[in-house]
Amino acid sequence: MSDASLYWCRIMHERLLPFRHKFQYRVFSLLLDIDRLPAIAGASRLFRYNRFGLFSFYDRDHGPRDGSALRPWVEAALARQGLQSAAARIRLFCFPRMFGYVFNPLSIFFCYDAEDCLRAVLYEVKNTFGDQHGYLIEVPARDRRDPIEQQAVKRFHVSPFLPLNGSYRFRLLAPGEKIAVQIRQHGPGGALQLIATQTGRREDLADHTLVKAFIRHPLMTVKVMASIHWEALHLWRKGAAFFGWTAPPPEAVSAGEAKEQ
């Protein structure tokens, strides 16, 4: 796979309890080799690295969020779980900045070993309060096939209309010509509360694909944030219970596990 790809995606969220509420919209996302970001930007007239541009990527939007390089932060998270061998190549799936703005509810670091086998997945989750938390999950050798199934205890407050207690079930088609991510959120008693999916098809990242992305989605990153608040308004009007903000866990990244097949 190339160092940089663009995926034309569809996002769907469906709330199941205590009432149904569903929405979907089209976006695009980038898959970037974090070691090749300067070269990716250098080959493009429209994409910038740590600089303002029509499309850009800033280190400070991810990981430690202090502007430092992302690799040491991901390597440290992997090392804490004994997954040092998963750091040979790291690709990040995320929205880019457009006109200097972005909000990434979910970004995914795909971590590969020296044989280019997927060994771990780091789900980086943000909320609209400015907080972030990661769920790092190993991909055991027996599960290095699609779809990958993983799980984690929910430890981070995301939506004010869903309780903190619960768990996630992840079902993942690793990036290739297609990508697919499904997240199922279960409540404390095991009841399925929410299903969220993102599916997409790949193109090489090049200036002509960025031009297409701008024509199709000229205000995409603003639309993402606006859509979150628009759907929150609908939930409030329907009478959804409100759960106040909860401080994020003290650790930046918590461990999940492979789901039993």
Secondary structure, DSSP 8 states (H G I E B T S, - for coil): --SEEEEEEEEEEEE-SSS-EEEEEEEEEEEEETTSHHHHHHT-SSEEESS-SSEEE-GGGSTTSSSS-HHHHHHHHHHHTT-GGGGSEEEEEE--EETTB---SEEEEEEE-TTS-EEEEEEEEE-TTS-EEEEEEE--GGG-SSSEEEEEE--S---TTS-S--EEEEEEE-SSSEEEEEEEEE-TTS-EEEEEEEEEEEEE--HHHHHHHHHH-TTHHHHHHHHHHHHHHHHHHHT----------SSSEEE-EE---
